[in-house]
Amino acid sequence: MFVGLKILFLLLISPIIIGFFFYGLKRKTKPIGKIILAMYTIGFSYIVIMSIIGNLSQKKALEKSDFYGKYIVDRNYFSGKQTDWQYDNFRFEIKKNDSIYLYITDGKIINETFKSKISTVAPYKSARLVIKKKA
């Protein structure tokens, strides 16, 4: 059904749209030409703005490489004594060798490190992180 609409658009409607645009260009000094060109400008601007908004609001599909990095508690987003304690005592890092390192810290000093392996599964559009704890 959509193939028929695309062919209809290409064969019938697009030549009319293009011809109407050239008609406006020929008469750009007259009021009708200015109105036609203003309508095309508004329509084109609308299409560009909606495309940008659509791309920016689209949900991000995560890949395995998106998980790599260092993770600490964001004290600008969370606040309180519990947040400060977590910030001072825990952090973790996921490295490209598919390992996750959990650091038990005392401020900036690392007291203990736990290492595990990670993998991802993709039952949906976005990948999910799987942590394989060593026994």
ChimeraX attribute file (.defattr): number of C-alpha atoms within 10 A of each C-alpha:
attribute: neighborCount
match mode: 1-to-1
recipient: residues
	/A:1	5
	/A:2	7
	/A:3	8
	/A:4	9
	/A:5	10
	/A:6	12
	/A:7	11
	/A:8	12
	/A:9	13
	/A:10	12
	/A:11	11
	/A:12	11
	/A:13	13
	/A:14	12
	/A:15	12
	/A:16	13
	/A:17	12
	/A:18	11
	/A:19	12
	/A:20	16
	/A:21	16
	/A:22	15
	/A:23	15
	/A:24	22
	/A:25	15
	/A:26	11
	/A:27	14
	/A:28	15
	/A:29	10
	/A:30	11
	/A:31	11
	/A:32	13
	/A:33	19
	/A:34	15
	/A:35	13
	/A:36	19
	/A:37	20
	/A:38	13
	/A:39	14
	/A:40	16
	/A:41	12
	/A:42	12
	/A:43	12
	/A:44	12
	/A:45	12
	/A:46	12
	/A:47	12
	/A:48	12
	/A:49	12
	/A:50	12
	/A:51	12
	/A:52	11
	/A:53	11
	/A:54	11
	/A:55	11
	/A:56	10
	/A:57	9
	/A:58	8
	/A:59	9
	/A:60	10
	/A:61	10
	/A:62	14
	/A:63	16
	/A:64	17
	/A:65	13
	/A:66	9
	/A:67	19
	/A:68	16
	/A:69	12
	/A:70	12
	/A:71	13
	/A:72	13
	/A:73	17
	/A:74	11
	/A:75	12
	/A:76	6
	/A:77	7
	/A:78	11
	/A:79	11
	/A:80	8
	/A:81	9
	/A:82	10
	/A:83	15
	/A:84	14
	/A:85	13
	/A:86	16
	/A:87	18
	/A:88	17
	/A:89	18
	/A:90	18
	/A:91	18
	/A:92	18
	/A:93	17
	/A:94	20
	/A:95	16
	/A:96	13
	/A:97	9
	/A:98	16
	/A:99	17
	/A:100	23
	/A:101	17
	/A:102	18
	/A:103	18
	/A:104	19
	/A:105	17
	/A:106	14
	/A:107	13
	/A:108	10
	/A:109	11
	/A:110	14
	/A:111	11
	/A:112	12
	/A:113	13
	/A:114	12
	/A:115	16
	/A:116	15
	/A:117	16
	/A:118	19
	/A:119	13
	/A:120	16
	/A:121	12
	/A:122	12
	/A:123	8
	/A:124	8
	/A:125	10
	/A:126	15
	/A:127	18
	/A:128	16
	/A:129	15
	/A:130	11
	/A:131	14
	/A:132	13
	/A:133	11
	/A:134	8
	/A:135	4
